[in-house]
């Protein structure tokens, strides 16, 4: 092993003490001198292991309510001294500084404190000064010092101590230093974002969890997911989740979160190809599947209601890749797990980020997520014909779906069921024609159906085509200079039109 060095002196100063005990015991068994602070020192002494307080090394007590403990030349001199530099070694001897070969430290839980909605004073006190300084100093001097910057590295350190009896190689020390700077940069990013709150237009995001995917959108592309899926889901069955799976899962959970009553949706290529709200989940499933049983093949299924036996038996008749639900009733998993590669996800419905990003050209686009969904009282009936209660309900229903459908988008709905959609078309007329064609192909009667559009109608052609197909009510954002032309057509042909005032483009 390259450039082996033996650990003789260690400094331990940690906030969290979990999993620390075996490390301390191993250091002690190897005859390594331990320096420590405050609560960590008490923890070590309770184990019956000798340690030296930092205060006795520096001749200064912990001051300012613990704000200053390790910030002293006798600590940092021992960490930063270059062992191959004669001048540094002479100064260590002159000032009686022990060369510190191992630093174990973690940082005050700033991110967790912010997330807990603590007061500003509490948050500020969780900005670590001594800890971050120790991490940077030890990492800078990786040629001589081992830095353990968080509990995540304990197991690796434990293994090295057991296998190599306190000896470490240059490559190992450099790897720990790399992790240390990752911890440091993430910590600083969290603090910056707390203070910034969007005032400075800078792009600072830091995610420490990642997962290498089988590939990206296509097999010849490398794919990586940055984030922690375990916060969102418990995977109960199936193969490894792919890049494209993740895109569909994202579309699925964002869509289903908009509905309160028992709802089932089928997602294909980020769009809903089937969706229905019903009193029972099995009926919601049957009617969502009926919306487009061809596209549903190999799709992603999502519901906001626990999966029961009856629903599981019906769902199992279809080949699909993924099913997502808040929970699964007894014995349902036995049915769904018949297909070993089928991905089964229990969704925790956590609070998702309110910002979204997309890489383009040589930069990044950032925007607020489209979290708005219009309530009935926010909408305006602009036609002479008033929509009845069922139409209003279907219009609200269709408006949610069209919001989550790729533009240009048209959604047709009837009795709480998606019966046709046109997605991702270059013309709104083409999107409407696609939706009508799909609905007819699957045997739906469009008489009495409603139409939702994600953006305004520049001409009255869409309402005319919809009327000819039997549609009796339309919901759209409004805002075109030609709105009146569409309204006039509706008035002439007894069609109800409601405008939301909000466009929901999704490119």
C-alpha positions as CSV (number, residue, x, y, z in Angstrom):
1,X,0.0,0.0,0.0
2,X,1.2,3.5,-0.9
3,X,2.6,5.9,1.7
4,X,1.3,4.1,4.8
5,X,0.9,6.2,7.9
6,X,0.0,5.0,11.4
7,X,-2.6,6.8,13.5
8,X,-1.2,7.8,16.9
9,X,-3.3,10.8,18.0
10,X,-7.0,11.3,17.3
11,X,-9.4,14.2,17.9
12,X,-13.1,13.3,18.3
13,X,-15.7,16.0,18.5
14,X,-19.2,15.0,17.3
15,X,-22.8,16.1,17.7
16,X,-24.3,12.7,17.2
17,X,-22.9,9.8,19.2
18,X,-24.6,6.9,17.4
19,X,-22.3,4.2,16.2
20,X,-19.3,5.9,17.8
21,X,-18.7,3.4,20.5
22,X,-17.0,0.6,18.5
23,X,-14.7,3.2,16.9
24,X,-13.6,4.6,20.2
25,X,-13.1,1.1,21.6
26,X,-11.0,0.1,18.6
27,X,-8.9,3.3,18.8
28,X,-8.2,2.5,22.5
29,X,-7.2,-1.1,21.8
30,X,-4.7,0.2,19.3
31,X,-3.1,2.5,21.9
32,X,-4.2,5.7,20.1
33,X,-4.3,8.8,22.2
34,X,-7.7,10.4,22.1
35,X,-8.5,14.1,22.5
36,X,-12.1,15.2,22.8
37,X,-14.6,17.9,23.7
38,X,-17.6,18.4,25.9
39,X,-20.3,15.8,25.4
40,X,-18.1,13.6,23.3
41,X,-15.5,13.5,26.1
42,X,-18.2,12.5,28.6
43,X,-19.4,9.8,26.3
44,X,-15.9,8.3,25.9
45,X,-15.3,8.4,29.7
46,X,-18.6,6.6,30.3
47,X,-17.2,3.8,28.2
48,X,-14.4,3.5,30.7
49,X,-11.8,4.8,28.2
50,X,-9.3,7.5,28.9
51,X,-9.3,10.7,26.8
52,X,-7.7,14.1,27.1
53,X,-9.9,17.2,27.0
54,X,-9.2,19.8,24.3
55,X,-9.3,22.4,27.1
56,X,-6.3,20.8,28.8
57,X,-4.4,20.9,25.5
58,X,-5.2,24.5,24.7
59,X,-5.4,25.8,28.3
60,X,-8.6,27.5,27.4
61,X,-12.1,26.5,28.4
62,X,-15.0,26.2,26.1
63,X,-16.4,29.8,25.9
64,X,-19.3,31.8,24.5
65,X,-21.8,29.1,25.2
66,X,-19.8,26.4,23.3
67,X,-19.3,28.6,20.2
68,X,-15.5,28.4,20.7
69,X,-14.0,25.1,21.7
70,X,-11.5,23.7,19.2
71,X,-10.6,27.0,17.5
72,X,-7.0,27.2,18.8
73,X,-3.5,26.9,17.3
74,X,-2.7,23.9,19.5
75,X,-5.5,22.0,17.8
76,X,-5.2,23.3,14.2
77,X,-1.4,23.3,14.4
78,X,-1.4,19.6,15.2
79,X,-3.8,18.9,12.3
80,X,-2.2,21.1,9.6
81,X,1.5,20.4,10.3
82,X,3.2,18.8,7.4
83,X,5.1,15.7,8.6
84,X,7.7,16.0,5.8
85,X,8.4,19.7,6.5
86,X,11.3,20.3,8.9
87,X,10.0,23.7,9.9
88,X,6.6,22.4,10.7
89,X,8.0,19.6,12.8
90,X,10.3,22.0,14.7
91,X,7.3,24.2,15.5
92,X,5.3,21.2,16.7
93,X,8.1,20.5,19.2
94,X,8.7,24.1,20.1
95,X,5.0,24.8,21.0
96,X,4.4,21.2,22.3
97,X,1.7,20.5,19.7
98,X,0.7,16.8,19.4
99,X,0.5,15.8,15.7
100,X,-3.2,14.8,15.2
101,X,-3.5,12.0,12.6
102,X,-7.2,11.3,12.8
103,X,-10.1,13.8,13.1
104,X,-13.6,12.5,13.7
105,X,-16.2,15.2,13.6
106,X,-19.8,15.8,12.4
107,X,-21.6,19.1,12.0
108,X,-24.5,20.6,13.9
109,X,-27.8,19.6,12.2
110,X,-28.4,22.9,10.4
111,X,-30.6,21.4,7.6
112,X,-32.7,19.4,10.0
113,X,-33.2,22.4,12.2
114,X,-34.4,24.5,9.3
115,X,-36.8,21.7,8.2
116,X,-38.3,21.6,11.7
117,X,-39.5,25.2,11.4
118,X,-37.3,26.3,14.4
119,X,-36.8,29.9,15.2
120,X,-34.1,31.9,13.5
121,X,-32.0,32.1,16.7
122,X,-32.1,28.3,16.9
123,X,-31.2,27.9,13.3
124,X,-28.3,30.3,13.5
125,X,-26.8,28.5,16.5
126,X,-26.8,25.4,14.3
127,X,-24.3,27.0,11.9
128,X,-21.2,25.0,12.8
129,X,-17.9,26.9,13.0
130,X,-15.4,24.7,14.8
131,X,-16.6,21.5,13.1
132,X,-16.4,22.9,9.6
133,X,-13.0,24.3,10.3
134,X,-11.8,20.9,11.6
135,X,-13.1,19.2,8.5
136,X,-11.4,21.6,6.0
137,X,-8.1,21.6,7.9
138,X,-7.9,17.8,8.2
139,X,-9.0,17.3,4.6
140,X,-6.5,19.9,3.3
141,X,-3.7,17.9,5.1
142,X,-4.9,14.5,3.7
143,X,-1.3,13.5,3.0
144,X,-0.9,13.0,6.8
145,X,-4.3,13.1,8.3
146,X,-7.5,10.9,8.2
147,X,-10.7,13.0,8.2
148,X,-14.0,11.3,9.1
149,X,-16.6,14.1,8.5
150,X,-19.8,12.2,9.2
151,X,-21.3,9.0,10.7
152,X,-21.7,7.7,7.1
153,X,-17.9,7.0,7.0
154,X,-17.7,5.2,10.4
155,X,-18.1,1.8,8.9
156,X,-15.3,2.4,6.5
157,X,-13.0,3.7,9.2
158,X,-13.9,0.7,11.4
159,X,-12.9,-1.7,8.7
160,X,-9.6,0.0,8.1
161,X,-8.8,0.0,11.8
162,X,-9.6,-3.7,12.1
163,X,-7.8,-4.8,9.0
164,X,-4.8,-2.5,9.0
165,X,-4.3,-1.9,12.7
166,X,-4.4,1.9,12.4
167,X,-2.4,2.2,9.2
168,X,-3.9,4.1,6.3
169,X,-2.7,4.6,2.7
170,X,-2.5,7.9,0.8
171,X,-5.3,6.9,-1.5
172,X,-7.5,6.1,1.5
173,X,-6.8,9.4,3.1
174,X,-7.5,11.3,-0.1
175,X,-10.8,9.5,-0.5
176,X,-11.8,10.5,2.9
177,X,-10.8,14.1,2.1
178,X,-13.0,14.0,-1.0
179,X,-16.0,13.0,1.1
180,X,-15.1,15.7,3.6
181,X,-15.3,18.4,1.0
182,X,-18.6,17.0,-0.2
183,X,-20.0,17.3,3.3
184,X,-18.5,20.8,3.6
185,X,-19.9,22.1,0.3
186,X,-23.4,20.6,1.0
187,X,-23.4,22.2,4.4
188,X,-22.5,25.6,3.0
189,X,-25.0,25.3,0.2
190,X,-27.8,24.7,2.8
191,X,-26.8,27.7,4.8
192,X,-26.6,29.9,1.7
193,X,-30.0,28.9,0.5
194,X,-31.5,29.6,3.9
195,X,-30.1,33.1,3.8
196,X,-30.7,33.7,0.2
197,X,-34.4,32.8,-0.2
198,X,-34.4,33.7,-3.8
199,X,-33.0,37.2,-3.4
200,X,-29.8,36.5,-5.3
201,X,-30.4,34.8,-8.6
202,X,-27.8,32.1,-8.4
203,X,-28.2,28.4,-9.0
204,X,-27.0,26.6,-5.9
205,X,-28.3,23.1,-5.4
206,X,-26.5,20.3,-3.6
207,X,-27.7,16.7,-3.4
208,X,-25.4,14.2,-1.7
209,X,-27.5,11.0,-2.5
210,X,-27.2,9.5,-6.0
211,X,-28.0,6.3,-7.8
212,X,-26.4,5.1,-11.1
213,X,-29.2,3.9,-13.4
214,X,-29.0,1.1,-15.9
215,X,-29.0,3.8,-18.6
216,X,-30.7,7.0,-19.5
217,X,-33.6,7.5,-21.9
218,X,-31.9,5.1,-24.3
219,X,-29.4,2.3,-23.7
220,X,-26.5,4.2,-25.2
221,X,-27.0,7.0,-22.7
222,X,-25.6,7.0,-19.1
223,X,-28.2,7.9,-16.5
224,X,-27.9,9.0,-12.8
225,X,-30.6,10.0,-10.3
226,X,-29.5,12.6,-7.7
227,X,-31.8,12.3,-4.7
228,X,-33.1,9.8,-2.1
229,X,-36.0,7.8,-3.4
230,X,-36.3,6.1,0.0
231,X,-37.8,9.3,1.4
232,X,-40.7,8.9,-1.1
233,X,-41.2,5.2,-1.6
234,X,-40.8,1.8,-0.2
235,X,-40.1,-0.6,-3.1
236,X,-41.9,-3.8,-2.3
237,X,-41.1,-5.8,-5.4
238,X,-39.6,-5.6,-8.8
239,X,-36.5,-4.8,-10.8
240,X,-34.3,-1.7,-10.6
241,X,-36.1,1.5,-11.4
242,X,-34.9,3.1,-14.7
243,X,-34.5,6.6,-16.0
244,X,-37.8,6.5,-18.0
245,X,-39.6,4.8,-15.0
246,X,-38.6,7.8,-12.9
247,X,-40.0,10.3,-15.4
248,X,-43.4,8.4,-15.4
249,X,-43.3,8.0,-11.6
250,X,-42.8,11.7,-11.2
251,X,-45.8,12.4,-13.6
252,X,-47.9,9.9,-11.7
253,X,-47.4,11.2,-8.2
254,X,-47.8,14.8,-9.2
255,X,-51.1,14.0,-11.0
256,X,-52.6,11.7,-8.3
257,X,-51.9,14.2,-5.5
258,X,-54.5,16.6,-7.0
259,X,-57.4,14.2,-6.3
260,X,-59.2,13.5,-3.0
261,X,-61.8,10.9,-3.8
262,X,-60.8,7.3,-4.8
263,X,-58.9,7.7,-8.0
264,X,-57.0,5.5,-10.4
265,X,-54.8,6.7,-13.2
266,X,-52.7,5.1,-15.9
267,X,-49.6,7.0,-17.0
268,X,-47.8,6.4,-20.4
269,X,-44.9,8.6,-21.5
270,X,-45.6,11.1,-18.8
271,X,-49.3,11.6,-19.8
272,X,-52.5,10.1,-18.3
273,X,-54.1,7.8,-20.8
274,X,-56.7,6.7,-18.4
275,X,-58.2,8.2,-15.2
276,X,-61.4,7.9,-13.2
277,X,-62.8,8.9,-9.9
278,X,-65.3,6.5,-8.3
279,X,-66.8,5.5,-4.9
280,X,-64.9,2.2,-5.1
281,X,-61.4,1.7,-6.2
282,X,-62.1,-1.3,-8.4
283,X,-64.6,0.7,-10.4
284,X,-62.1,3.6,-10.6
285,X,-59.6,1.1,-12.0
286,X,-62.0,-0.5,-14.5
287,X,-63.1,3.0,-15.8
288,X,-59.5,4.3,-16.0
289,X,-58.4,1.3,-18.0
290,X,-61.4,1.7,-20.3
291,X,-60.1,5.2,-21.3
292,X,-57.3,3.7,-23.4
293,X,-56.7,-0.1,-22.8
294,X,-54.2,-0.2,-25.6
295,X,-51.9,2.5,-24.2
296,X,-52.3,1.1,-20.7
297,X,-50.3,-2.0,-21.7
298,X,-46.8,-1.6,-20.1
299,X,-47.8,1.6,-18.3
300,X,-47.5,3.0,-14.8
301,X,-50.5,2.7,-12.5
302,X,-51.1,5.0,-9.6
303,X,-53.8,5.5,-7.0
304,X,-54.4,7.6,-3.9
305,X,-56.3,4.8,-2.2
306,X,-55.1,1.5,-0.5
307,X,-55.2,-1.4,-2.9
308,X,-57.8,-4.0,-1.9
309,X,-58.1,-7.6,-3.0
310,X,-60.7,-7.0,-5.7
311,X,-58.7,-4.2,-7.3
312,X,-55.5,-6.3,-7.1
313,X,-57.2,-9.2,-8.9
314,X,-58.5,-6.9,-11.7
315,X,-55.2,-5.0,-12.0
316,X,-53.3,-8.2,-12.3
317,X,-55.0,-9.1,-15.5
318,X,-53.0,-6.3,-17.3
319,X,-49.3,-6.3,-18.1
320,X,-47.9,-3.1,-16.5
321,X,-44.5,-2.0,-15.3
322,X,-45.2,-0.1,-12.1
323,X,-48.0,0.2,-9.6
324,X,-47.9,3.0,-6.9
325,X,-50.3,3.2,-3.9
326,X,-50.3,4.6,-0.4
327,X,-50.6,1.0,1.0
328,X,-51.6,-2.5,0.1
329,X,-54.2,-4.5,2.0
330,X,-53.6,-8.0,3.3
331,X,-52.8,-10.6,0.6
332,X,-52.8,-8.1,-2.2
333,X,-49.1,-8.2,-2.6
334,X,-49.2,-12.0,-3.1
335,X,-51.3,-11.3,-6.2
336,X,-49.3,-8.4,-7.5
337,X,-45.9,-10.1,-7.0
338,X,-46.7,-12.9,-9.4
339,X,-44.7,-10.9,-11.9
340,X,-41.2,-10.8,-10.4
341,X,-40.1,-7.8,-12.4
342,X,-43.2,-5.7,-11.7
343,X,-42.2,-2.7,-9.6
344,X,-44.5,-2.1,-6.6
345,X,-44.1,1.2,-4.8
346,X,-45.7,2.3,-1.5
347,X,-45.8,6.0,-1.7
348,X,-45.4,8.1,1.4
349,X,-46.9,11.3,0.0
350,X,-44.2,13.6,1.5
351,X,-43.9,17.3,0.9
352,X,-42.2,17.7,-2.5
353,X,-40.0,20.6,-3.6
354,X,-41.8,23.7,-4.9
355,X,-39.1,24.5,-7.4
356,X,-38.2,22.6,-10.6
357,X,-35.1,22.7,-12.8
358,X,-34.3,21.8,-16.4
359,X,-30.9,21.8,-18.0
360,X,-30.8,23.6,-21.4
361,X,-28.0,24.8,-23.6
362,X,-25.1,25.8,-21.3
363,X,-27.3,26.6,-18.3
364,X,-30.3,25.7,-16.2
365,X,-33.9,26.9,-16.2
366,X,-35.6,27.3,-12.9
367,X,-39.3,27.9,-12.1
368,X,-41.9,27.5,-9.5
369,X,-43.9,24.3,-9.9
370,X,-47.4,24.7,-11.3
371,X,-49.1,24.1,-8.0
372,X,-52.2,26.1,-8.8
373,X,-55.5,24.4,-9.6
374,X,-58.5,26.6,-9.9
375,X,-61.6,26.3,-7.7
376,X,-65.1,26.8,-9.0
377,X,-65.5,30.2,-7.3
378,X,-62.4,31.4,-9.2
379,X,-63.8,30.6,-12.6
380,X,-66.1,32.7,-14.7
381,X,-68.9,31.5,-17.0
382,X,-68.6,33.6,-20.1
383,X,-71.4,31.9,-22.2
384,X,-75.1,32.5,-22.0
385,X,-75.6,28.8,-21.3
386,X,-74.9,28.0,-17.7
387,X,-73.2,24.6,-17.0
388,X,-75.1,22.3,-14.8
389,X,-73.7,20.8,-11.6
390,X,-72.4,17.6,-13.3
391,X,-70.8,19.6,-16.1
392,X,-69.1,21.8,-13.5
393,X,-67.7,18.8,-11.7
394,X,-66.5,17.2,-15.0
395,X,-64.9,20.6,-16.0
396,X,-63.0,20.8,-12.7
397,X,-61.9,17.1,-13.2
398,X,-60.8,17.7,-16.8
399,X,-59.0,20.9,-15.9
400,X,-56.8,19.0,-13.4
401,X,-55.9,16.3,-16.0
402,X,-55.1,18.8,-18.8
403,X,-52.8,20.7,-16.4
404,X,-50.7,17.5,-16.2
405,X,-50.8,16.7,-19.9
406,X,-48.1,17.7,-22.4
407,X,-48.9,20.8,-24.5
408,X,-50.6,21.4,-26.8
409,X,-53.2,19.5,-24.8
410,X,-56.9,18.7,-25.0
411,X,-58.8,16.5,-22.5
412,X,-62.3,15.1,-22.9
413,X,-64.1,13.9,-19.8
414,X,-67.5,12.6,-18.9
415,X,-68.9,11.5,-15.5
416,X,-65.6,11.6,-13.7
417,X,-63.8,9.6,-16.4
418,X,-61.1,10.6,-18.9
419,X,-62.5,9.5,-22.2
420,X,-60.0,11.0,-24.7
421,X,-56.9,13.2,-24.8
422,X,-54.7,14.9,-27.4
423,X,-51.1,15.4,-26.1
424,X,-48.0,17.1,-27.3
425,X,-49.4,18.3,-30.6
426,X,-48.1,21.3,-32.6
427,X,-51.7,22.4,-33.2
428,X,-54.5,22.6,-30.7
429,X,-56.9,21.5,-33.5
430,X,-54.8,18.4,-34.0
431,X,-54.8,17.7,-30.2
432,X,-58.6,18.0,-30.2
433,X,-59.0,15.7,-33.3
434,X,-56.7,13.2,-31.6
435,X,-58.8,13.2,-28.4
436,X,-62.1,12.8,-30.4
437,X,-60.6,10.0,-32.4
438,X,-59.4,8.1,-29.4
439,X,-62.7,8.5,-27.6
440,X,-64.6,7.2,-30.5
441,X,-62.2,4.3,-31.0
442,X,-62.9,3.1,-27.5
443,X,-66.6,3.4,-27.8
444,X,-67.3,6.5,-25.8
445,X,-70.4,8.7,-26.5
446,X,-69.2,12.3,-26.6
447,X,-72.7,13.7,-26.3
448,X,-72.7,15.5,-23.0
449,X,-68.9,15.3,-22.5
450,X,-66.8,18.3,-21.6
451,X,-63.6,19.6,-23.1
452,X,-60.6,21.2,-21.3
453,X,-57.8,23.0,-23.0
454,X,-54.4,23.9,-21.3
455,X,-54.3,27.3,-23.2
456,X,-56.7,29.7,-24.9
457,X,-58.3,29.2,-28.3
458,X,-57.0,31.7,-30.9
459,X,-59.9,30.9,-33.2
460,X,-63.4,29.4,-32.7
461,X,-62.4,26.3,-34.7
462,X,-61.8,24.1,-31.6
463,X,-65.2,24.8,-30.1
464,X,-66.8,24.2,-33.5
465,X,-65.1,20.8,-33.9
466,X,-66.0,19.9,-30.3
467,X,-69.7,20.9,-30.8
468,X,-69.9,18.8,-33.9
469,X,-68.6,15.8,-31.9
470,X,-71.4,16.3,-29.3
471,X,-69.5,18.2,-26.6
472,X,-71.7,20.5,-24.5
473,X,-69.3,22.3,-22.2
474,X,-65.8,23.8,-22.5
475,X,-63.3,25.0,-19.9
476,X,-60.2,27.0,-21.0
477,X,-58.0,29.7,-19.6
478,X,-59.2,32.5,-21.8
479,X,-57.0,35.5,-22.7
480,X,-57.0,35.4,-26.5
481,X,-57.8,38.6,-28.4
482,X,-60.3,36.4,-30.2
483,X,-62.0,35.0,-27.1
484,X,-65.3,36.6,-28.1
485,X,-65.4,34.7,-31.4
486,X,-65.3,31.4,-29.4
487,X,-67.9,32.7,-26.9
488,X,-70.2,33.8,-29.7
489,X,-70.0,30.3,-31.2
490,X,-70.9,28.8,-27.9
491,X,-73.8,31.2,-27.4
492,X,-75.1,30.4,-30.9
493,X,-75.0,26.6,-30.3
494,X,-76.1,26.4,-26.6
495,X,-72.6,25.4,-25.3
496,X,-71.5,26.3,-21.8
497,X,-68.0,27.9,-21.6
498,X,-66.1,28.6,-18.4
499,X,-62.7,30.4,-18.3
500,X,-60.1,29.9,-15.5
501,X,-57.8,32.8,-16.1
502,X,-54.8,30.4,-15.7
503,X,-52.8,28.8,-18.5
504,X,-51.2,25.4,-17.7
505,X,-48.6,24.8,-20.4
506,X,-46.5,21.7,-19.9
507,X,-43.7,21.4,-22.5
